[in-house]
């Protein structure tokens, strides 16, 4: 019985996205009488304007991430913190991911991929890394895009709050994975 339900849900799942892509514009056109193409063009024009406005913020964050990685500061920090990390039970192999995740999504994905390739997909280190990746955010990128798009210059408490949330996500990933997967 459960197999039939799972097969039925799988069949329906194949058609959800195409149905939404066709259904929403059709509903807007037929029921709400919206000129879909004209509204789409206006939205695309607004999106382009926003993209042009946030480009300086994106360039700044990408240059900062590149400098941090290329300078060797990440390796130096890892070497200094390894004894402390071992004392608190935080795997040193996961520290680069925890530090890179607030800065760069693609950079942290590369580090996660390296962890999986080096330690194996079923290793505790890779599982901690995957959990850490999913439970944290690219804080500086998000702030650059969101605040840059609306012209916010002073971020006030957003950066400390975002970094605190990232730290909690990283530590929770380590301790929950050790608790549930060992």
C-alpha positions in Angstrom: 0.0 0.0 0.0 2.8 2.4 1.0 4.6 1.6 -2.3 1.5 2.7 -4.3 1.3 5.9 -2.4 5.0 6.6 -2.9 4.7 5.9 -6.7 1.6 8.1 -6.9 3.4 11.0 -5.2 6.4 10.5 -7.4 4.3 10.7 -10.5 2.6 13.9 -9.3 5.9 15.4 -8.3 7.2 15.2 -11.9 4.4 17.6 -13.0 4.3 20.1 -10.2 6.9 22.6 -11.6 5.6 22.5 -15.2 2.0 22.9 -13.8 3.0 25.9 -11.8 5.0 27.5 -14.7 1.9 27.2 -17.0 -0.8 27.5 -14.4 0.2 30.8 -12.7 0.5 32.8 -15.9 -2.7 31.3 -17.2 -4.6 32.1 -14.0 -3.2 35.7 -14.1 -4.3 36.1 -17.7 -7.6 34.3 -17.7 -9.0 35.0 -14.2 -7.3 38.2 -13.0 -7.1 39.8 -16.5 -3.4 40.7 -16.0 -1.3 41.5 -19.1 1.3 38.9 -18.2 3.9 39.7 -20.8 3.9 43.4 -20.1 4.1 42.9 -16.3 6.9 40.4 -16.8 8.9 42.9 -18.9 8.4 45.6 -16.2 9.6 43.2 -13.6 12.6 42.2 -15.6 13.5 45.9 -16.1 13.3 46.5 -12.4 15.4 43.4 -11.7 18.1 44.7 -14.1 18.1 48.1 -12.3 18.5 46.4 -8.9 21.3 44.2 -10.3 23.2 47.3 -11.6 22.8 48.9 -8.1 24.2 45.9 -6.2 27.2 45.1 -8.4 29.6 47.2 -6.4 28.6 45.4 -3.2 29.1 42.0 -4.9 32.5 43.0 -6.3 33.6 44.1 -2.9 32.6 40.9 -1.1 34.1 38.7 -3.9 37.4 40.6 -3.7 37.5 40.3 0.1 36.8 36.5 -0.1 39.5 36.1 -2.7 42.0 38.0 -0.7 41.2 36.0 2.5 41.7 32.7 0.7 44.8 33.7 -1.3 46.6 35.3 1.6 47.0 32.1 3.6 45.1 33.7 6.5 42.7 30.7 6.6 45.6 28.2 7.0 47.3 30.3 9.6 44.0 30.7 11.6 43.4 26.9 11.4 46.9 26.1 12.7 46.5 28.5 15.6 43.0 27.2 16.6 43.5 23.4 16.2 44.5 22.8 19.8 41.5 24.7 21.1 39.2 22.9 18.6 40.4 19.6 19.8 39.6 20.5 23.4 36.0 21.4 22.7 35.5 18.5 20.3 35.2 20.5 17.1 36.8 18.7 14.2 39.6 20.9 12.8 38.8 19.7 9.3 35.5 21.4 9.5 36.8 24.8 10.6 37.6 26.1 7.1 34.0 25.4 6.1 32.6 27.1 9.2 34.8 30.2 8.4 34.1 30.3 4.7 30.4 29.8 4.8 29.5 33.3 6.0 31.7 34.7 3.2 31.0 32.7 0.1 28.5 30.1 -0.9 30.6 28.7 -3.8 33.8 28.8 -1.8 32.1 26.9 1.1 30.6 24.4 -1.4 34.1 23.8 -2.7 35.4 23.1 0.8 32.5 20.8 1.5 33.2 18.9 -1.8 36.9 18.6 -0.7 35.7 17.2 2.7 33.5 14.6 1.0 36.2 13.6 -1.4 38.9 13.4 1.2 37.0 11.7 4.0 34.2 9.9 2.2 30.5 10.7 2.0 29.6 8.5 4.9 32.3 9.9 7.2 31.3 11.9 10.3 33.5 14.8 9.1 31.5 15.0 5.8 28.2 14.6 7.5 29.1 17.4 10.0 30.2 19.5 7.0 27.0 18.9 5.1 24.9 19.7 8.2 27.0 22.9 8.8 26.5 23.9 5.2 22.8 23.5 5.4 22.4 25.2 8.8 24.3 28.4 8.1 24.0 31.3 5.6 26.3 33.3 3.4 25.9 36.2 5.8 28.1 38.8 4.1 26.8 38.0 0.6 23.2 38.2 1.8 23.8 41.5 3.5 25.6 42.9 0.5 22.8 41.9 -1.8 19.9 42.9 0.3 21.3 46.0 1.9 22.9 47.1 -1.3 19.7 46.7 -3.3 17.8 49.1 -1.0 20.7 51.4 -0.3 21.3 50.6 3.4 24.8 51.9 4.4 24.8 51.1 8.2 24.1 47.5 8.9 23.9 48.1 12.7 23.3 44.7 14.4 22.8 42.6 11.3 26.4 41.4 10.9 26.9 40.4 14.5 23.5 38.7 14.6 24.2 36.9 11.4 27.6 35.7 12.5 26.3 34.6 15.8 23.6 32.5 14.0 26.3 31.0 11.8 28.4 30.1 14.9 25.4 28.5 16.5 24.7 26.6 13.3 28.3 25.3 13.1 28.5 24.3 16.7 25.1 22.7 16.7 26.0 20.8 13.5 29.1 19.3 15.2 27.4 18.3 18.5 24.1 17.1 17.0 25.9 15.0 14.4 28.1 13.5 17.1 25.1 12.8 19.2 22.9 11.3 16.5 25.5 9.7 14.2 28.0 8.0 16.5 
